[in-house]
Amino acid sequence: MLKDLNIVEFANETASDSPAPGGGSIAALNATIAASLLSMVASLTIGKKRYADVNDRMEELVVELAKYKDEFIDGIDKDSDSFNGVMAAMKLPKETEEEKAIRSEKIQEGYKEAISVPLGLGTKVIELYDYARELAETGNSNAITDVAVAVINIRAAVEGAFLNVIINLNSLKDQSYRHELEEKMDEVRATVEKNHKEIMEIVNEKLA
């Protein structure tokens, strides 16, 4: 599995002529890095006298963020597997009109599955903003730039995931479904812009 490769192996596999891991898996990796960095900031706050009043909360954050990290790690392979349904449907017979109809339906189902994975990632990873904001405000100030890098990776995860949604939307015949997803992505992008700006302002104030 891709998630079990070490960093060098993963980078080499990405650089090869293999289609996986591709942009969607990298988006999941960005999300994983974001959750991991935020967990690190919480861990670096625990046990410090200066932050004794938030110690218990930081311990809670470590537990919660570990769940996000594990989910996003699984997303690395989940994304690379998500297009398998389309590929399998492409290989179905198409000699008769009935076969063509069945094949076309299965292809559309495959594309919807391929879309659901990156769409799910893009809409899930923005949940990390609440943690990033809290850690920027109350976490160990010596790790404030790590919060910033996490926020940068959240945005990268959303943008990367949604690009994979968009390229597959072009193959969908269901225009109402397509419009629904486009509206959903617009809402998420607005959330990204708002939170990215606000949290980075907190970071910059603490760096000043």
C-alpha positions in Angstrom: 0.0 0.0 0.0 1.1 3.5 -0.7 0.8 4.7 2.9 3.2 2.0 4.0 6.1 3.3 1.8 8.8 5.3 3.4 9.3 8.9 2.3 11.9 8.1 -0.3 9.9 5.2 -1.8 6.8 7.3 -1.9 8.6 10.2 -3.6 10.2 7.8 -6.2 6.8 6.1 -6.9 5.2 9.5 -7.4 8.0 10.5 -9.8 7.7 7.3 -11.8 5.4 6.7 -14.9 2.9 5.1 -12.6 -0.4 7.0 -12.4 -0.6 6.5 -8.7 0.1 8.2 -6.4 -1.2 11.2 -8.2 -2.6 14.6 -7.2 -5.5 13.2 -5.2 -3.2 11.0 -3.1 -0.9 14.0 -2.6 -3.9 16.0 -1.4 -4.6 13.3 1.2 -0.9 13.5 2.2 -1.3 17.3 2.6 -4.2 16.7 4.9 -2.3 14.2 6.8 0.6 16.6 7.3 -1.7 19.3 8.4 -3.3 17.1 11.1 0.1 15.8 12.2 1.6 19.3 12.6 -1.3 20.5 14.6 -1.0 17.5 16.8 2.7 18.2 17.3 1.9 21.8 18.4 -0.6 20.5 20.9 2.0 18.0 22.2 4.6 20.7 22.5 2.2 22.7 24.7 1.5 19.8 27.1 3.6 19.9 30.3 4.7 23.5 29.9 4.2 25.7 33.0 3.3 28.6 30.9 0.4 26.7 29.3 -0.8 24.8 32.4 -4.3 26.2 32.1 -4.8 24.6 28.7 -2.9 21.3 29.4 -6.0 19.1 29.6 -7.4 20.6 26.5 -4.2 20.0 24.6 -4.3 16.4 25.6 -7.8 16.2 24.2 -6.6 17.8 20.9 -3.8 15.2 20.5 -6.4 12.4 20.7 -8.8 14.1 18.3 -6.2 15.0 15.8 -4.8 11.5 15.7 -8.2 10.3 14.4 -8.0 12.9 11.6 -4.4 11.9 10.8 -5.3 8.2 10.5 -8.3 8.9 8.3 -6.3 11.1 6.0 -3.5 8.6 5.8 -6.0 6.0 4.6 -7.2 8.5 2.0 -3.8 8.2 0.2 -4.7 4.7 -0.9 -8.4 5.3 -1.1 -7.9 8.0 -3.7 -5.6 5.9 -5.8 -8.2 3.1 -5.8 -11.2 5.4 -6.4 -10.8 5.3 -10.2 -10.8 1.5 -10.4 -14.5 1.4 -11.0 -14.2 3.6 -14.1 -11.4 1.5 -15.4 -13.4 -1.7 -14.8 -16.5 -0.3 -16.5 -14.4 0.8 -19.5 -13.6 -2.9 -20.1 -17.2 -4.1 -20.1 -18.5 -5.4 -23.5 -20.2 -3.0 -25.9 -21.3 -5.1 -28.8 -25.0 -4.8 -28.3 -27.2 -1.7 -27.5 -28.0 -3.3 -24.1 -24.3 -3.9 -23.3 -23.6 -0.3 -24.3 -26.3 1.0 -22.0 -25.0 -1.1 -19.1 -21.4 -0.1 -19.8 -22.4 3.6 -19.9 -24.3 3.4 -16.7 -21.4 1.6 -14.9 -19.0 4.2 -16.2 -21.1 7.0 -14.8 -21.4 5.2 -11.4 -17.6 4.8 -11.5 -17.1 8.5 -12.1 -19.4 9.4 -9.2 -17.3 7.1 -6.9 -14.1 8.7 -8.2 -15.5 12.1 -7.4 -16.8 11.2 -3.9 -13.4 10.4 -2.6 -11.6 13.7 -3.2 -14.8 15.6 -2.5 -15.0 13.9 0.9 -11.4 14.8 1.6 -11.9 18.5 0.6 -14.9 18.9 2.8 -13.5 17.0 5.7 -10.0 18.6 6.0 -11.5 22.1 6.6 -12.6 20.7 10.0 -9.0 21.2 11.0 -9.4 25.0 10.9 -11.0 25.0 14.3 -8.0 23.2 15.8 -5.6 25.4 13.9 -7.3 28.6 15.2 -7.3 27.3 18.8 -3.7 26.3 18.7 -2.6 29.6 17.1 -4.4 31.4 20.0 -3.5 29.2 23.0 -0.8 26.7 21.9 2.9 26.9 22.4 3.9 30.2 20.7 7.3 28.7 19.8 5.5 26.4 17.4 3.3 29.1 15.8 5.0 28.7 12.4 4.0 25.0 12.5 0.4 26.0 12.8 1.0 28.2 9.7 2.4 25.4 7.7 -0.5 23.2 8.7 -2.9 25.9 7.5 -1.0 26.1 4.2 -1.4 22.3 3.8 -5.1 22.5 4.5 -5.5 24.8 1.6 -3.3 22.7 -0.6 -5.4 19.6 0.3 -8.6 21.3 -0.6 -7.4 22.7 -3.9 -5.7 19.4 -4.9 -8.7 17.4 -4.0 -11.2 19.6 -5.8 -9.1 19.6 -9.0 -9.6 15.9 -9.0 -13.3 16.4 -8.6 -13.4 18.9 -11.5 -11.6 16.7 -14.0 -14.1 13.9 -13.3 -17.1 16.2 -13.4 -16.4 16.8 -17.0 -17.4 13.2 -17.7 -20.7 13.3 -15.8 -23.9 13.4 -17.7 -26.0 14.3 -14.7 -25.9 18.1 -14.9 -28.0 18.7 -11.8 -25.6 16.6 -9.7 -22.7 18.4 -11.3 -24.2 21.8 -10.4 -24.8 20.6 -6.8 -21.2 19.6 -6.4 -19.9 22.8 -7.9 -22.0 24.8 -5.4 -20.7 22.7 -2.6 -17.1 23.3 -3.6 -17.7 27.0 -3.8 -18.9 27.0 -0.3 -15.9 25.1 0.9 -13.5 27.4 -1.0 -15.2 30.4 0.8 -14.6 28.7 4.1 -10.9 28.1 3.2 -10.3 31.7 2.2 -12.0 33.1 5.4 -10.2 30.8 7.8 -6.8 30.9 6.0 -6.8 34.7 6.2 -7.9 34.9 9.8 -5.6 32.3 11.2 -2.6 33.6 9.3 -3.4 37.0 10.7 -3.1 35.5 14.2 0.2 33.9 13.2 1.6 37.1 11.8 0.6 39.0 15.0 2.5 36.5 17.1 5.5 36.7 14.8 5.7 40.5 14.9 
